[in-house]
Amino acid sequence: MDRRTFNRNIALVGTAAALSPFGIARAQAQKLKVGVILPRSVTWASSASRARRARTSRGRDQGDARVDVELMNADFESNVDTARTRAERLIQEGANVLVGPFDSGAASAIAQVAEQRGIPFVINIAAAPQITEQGYKFVFRNFQTAGDIVRNGLDLIGELFQATSSVPRTGYTCTSTTPSARA
């Protein structure tokens, strides 16, 4: 299984898990309409293009039943107001759940819309912790917060130096030394 397939499966399983308390994922007769809000232009276009290709699957097996998934793509143009408008439009067009974006500002705007309309919103990559710390009932995170990213990165630095037998010499570079050279 390659990285893209793994990420796609994790995203779909996360979405199904987030929807199960609402009975949406268990609906047999209709499609699960997932509104995917990503930037197709400007800053994040290439990353969004890769993410969109990874989400081209039309359905996933969930236990005994097959969930038919319809993806409804929207471009928020790296603009917070446009993200809010696109979220509203996707909900009006029948989206059962919203997924996206990369940008925390846009995610915050989409979270407000989702909460007001009672539609589950799965945050994909946006790392600002404030979005999920507001007590929203319909907002879920599929990615770690910015603080977790920094904390986990710093925790791994010691392991990196130990594994490479190097020690930090300055704040910008490190020089590799062998254990015998340090003795």
C-alpha positions as CSV (number, residue, x, y, z in Angstrom):
1,M,0.0,0.0,0.0
2,D,1.5,3.3,-1.0
3,R,1.4,6.6,1.0
4,R,-1.5,8.1,-1.0
5,T,-3.7,5.0,-0.6
6,F,-2.9,4.9,3.1
7,N,-3.8,8.6,3.5
8,R,-7.0,8.3,1.5
9,N,-8.1,5.3,3.6
10,I,-7.3,7.1,6.8
11,A,-9.3,10.1,5.7
12,L,-12.3,8.0,4.7
13,V,-12.3,6.0,7.8
14,G,-12.0,9.1,9.9
15,T,-14.9,10.7,8.1
16,A,-17.0,7.5,8.5
17,A,-16.1,7.4,12.2
18,A,-17.0,11.1,12.7
19,L,-20.4,10.5,10.9
20,S,-21.4,7.3,12.6
21,P,-23.0,9.0,15.7
22,F,-25.2,11.0,13.3
23,G,-26.4,7.9,11.4
24,I,-25.1,9.3,8.1
25,A,-22.6,6.6,7.3
26,R,-25.1,3.9,8.0
27,A,-27.7,5.2,5.5
28,Q,-28.0,2.5,2.9
29,A,-30.3,4.1,0.4
30,Q,-28.4,7.3,-0.4
31,K,-24.9,8.4,-1.2
32,L,-22.6,9.9,1.4
33,K,-22.0,13.3,-0.1
34,V,-18.7,14.7,1.0
35,G,-18.0,18.3,0.4
36,V,-14.2,18.7,-0.1
37,I,-13.1,22.3,0.2
38,L,-9.6,22.8,-1.1
39,P,-7.7,25.6,-2.9
40,R,-7.4,24.9,-6.6
41,S,-5.7,28.2,-7.4
42,V,-3.1,30.4,-5.8
43,T,-0.9,29.3,-3.0
44,W,-1.9,25.7,-2.2
45,A,-3.0,24.6,-5.7
46,S,-0.4,21.8,-6.2
47,S,-0.9,20.3,-2.8
48,A,-4.7,20.4,-3.2
49,S,-4.4,18.8,-6.6
50,R,-2.5,15.8,-5.1
51,A,-5.1,15.6,-2.2
52,R,-8.0,15.7,-4.7
53,R,-6.4,12.8,-6.7
54,A,-6.1,10.8,-3.5
55,R,-9.8,11.2,-2.9
56,T,-11.1,9.9,-6.2
57,S,-12.5,6.7,-4.7
58,R,-16.3,6.3,-5.2
59,G,-17.0,4.0,-2.2
60,R,-15.5,2.1,0.7
61,D,-16.5,-1.1,2.4
62,Q,-17.8,-0.5,6.0
63,G,-18.4,-3.8,7.6
64,D,-21.2,-5.6,5.8
65,A,-22.4,-2.6,3.8
66,R,-20.8,-0.6,1.0
67,V,-20.9,3.1,1.5
68,D,-21.3,4.9,-1.8
69,V,-19.4,8.2,-1.6
70,E,-20.0,11.2,-3.9
71,L,-17.3,13.9,-3.7
72,M,-18.4,17.5,-4.1
73,N,-15.2,19.5,-4.8
74,A,-15.1,23.3,-4.1
75,D,-12.3,25.8,-4.5
76,F,-12.0,28.4,-1.7
77,E,-9.3,30.3,-3.6
78,S,-7.2,30.8,-0.5
79,N,-9.7,33.3,0.8
80,V,-11.5,33.0,4.1
81,D,-14.8,34.7,2.9
82,T,-14.8,32.4,-0.1
83,A,-14.3,29.4,2.1
84,R,-17.4,30.3,4.1
85,T,-19.5,30.9,1.0
86,R,-18.3,27.6,-0.6
87,A,-19.2,25.7,2.6
88,E,-22.7,27.2,2.6
89,R,-23.2,26.3,-1.0
90,L,-22.0,22.7,-0.5
91,I,-24.4,22.3,2.3
92,Q,-27.3,23.7,0.2
93,E,-26.4,21.2,-2.5
94,G,-26.8,18.3,-0.1
95,A,-23.3,17.7,1.4
96,N,-23.6,15.4,4.5
97,V,-20.1,16.3,5.7
98,L,-17.4,18.8,4.9
99,V,-13.7,18.0,4.7
100,G,-10.8,20.4,4.2
101,P,-8.9,22.8,3.9
102,F,-5.1,23.3,4.5
103,D,-5.5,26.8,5.8
104,S,-6.5,27.4,9.5
105,G,-8.2,30.7,8.8
106,A,-10.5,29.1,6.2
107,A,-11.0,26.1,8.5
108,S,-12.2,28.4,11.2
109,A,-14.7,30.0,8.9
110,I,-15.9,26.6,7.6
111,A,-16.2,25.3,11.2
112,Q,-18.6,28.2,12.1
113,V,-20.8,27.4,9.1
114,A,-20.8,23.6,9.9
115,E,-21.6,24.2,13.5
116,Q,-24.5,26.6,12.7
117,R,-25.9,24.2,10.1
118,G,-25.3,21.0,12.2
119,I,-23.1,19.4,9.5
120,P,-20.0,17.4,10.5
121,F,-16.7,19.1,9.5
122,V,-13.5,17.0,9.4
123,I,-10.4,19.3,9.5
124,N,-7.8,18.1,7.1
125,I,-4.3,19.5,8.0
126,A,-5.3,23.0,9.3
127,A,-3.3,23.0,12.6
128,A,-4.5,25.9,14.6
129,P,-5.7,24.4,17.9
130,Q,-8.3,27.2,18.6
131,I,-10.6,25.7,15.9
132,T,-11.3,22.5,17.9
133,E,-10.9,24.0,21.4
134,Q,-14.1,26.1,21.1
135,G,-16.5,23.3,22.1
136,Y,-18.0,22.7,18.7
137,K,-20.1,19.5,18.5
138,F,-19.7,19.0,14.7
139,V,-16.0,19.8,14.2
140,F,-13.4,17.0,14.2
141,R,-9.7,17.0,13.6
142,N,-7.9,14.6,11.2
143,F,-4.5,16.2,11.8
144,Q,-2.4,17.2,14.8
145,T,-2.3,20.8,16.1
146,A,0.5,23.2,15.5
147,G,1.7,22.8,19.1
148,D,1.8,19.0,18.7
149,I,3.8,19.3,15.6
150,V,6.4,21.4,17.3
151,R,6.4,19.3,20.5
152,N,6.8,16.1,18.6
153,G,9.6,17.5,16.4
154,L,11.5,18.7,19.4
155,D,11.1,15.4,21.2
156,L,12.7,13.6,18.2
157,I,15.8,15.8,18.0
158,G,17.6,13.9,20.8
159,E,16.8,10.6,19.1
160,L,18.1,12.0,15.8
161,F,21.4,13.1,17.3
162,Q,21.8,9.7,19.0
163,A,21.0,7.7,15.9
164,T,23.4,9.7,13.8
165,S,26.1,9.9,16.5
166,S,26.2,13.7,16.2
167,V,26.0,16.6,18.6
168,P,24.7,20.1,18.0
169,R,27.6,22.6,17.4
170,T,25.5,25.7,16.7
171,G,21.9,26.6,16.5
172,Y,22.0,26.1,12.7
173,T,24.1,23.1,11.9
174,C,25.4,20.0,13.5
175,T,28.6,18.2,12.8
176,S,28.7,14.4,12.8
177,T,31.4,12.9,15.0
178,T,32.1,9.3,15.7
179,P,32.2,8.1,19.3
180,S,35.9,7.4,19.1
181,A,36.6,11.1,18.0
182,R,34.8,12.4,21.1
183,A,36.8,10.3,23.5
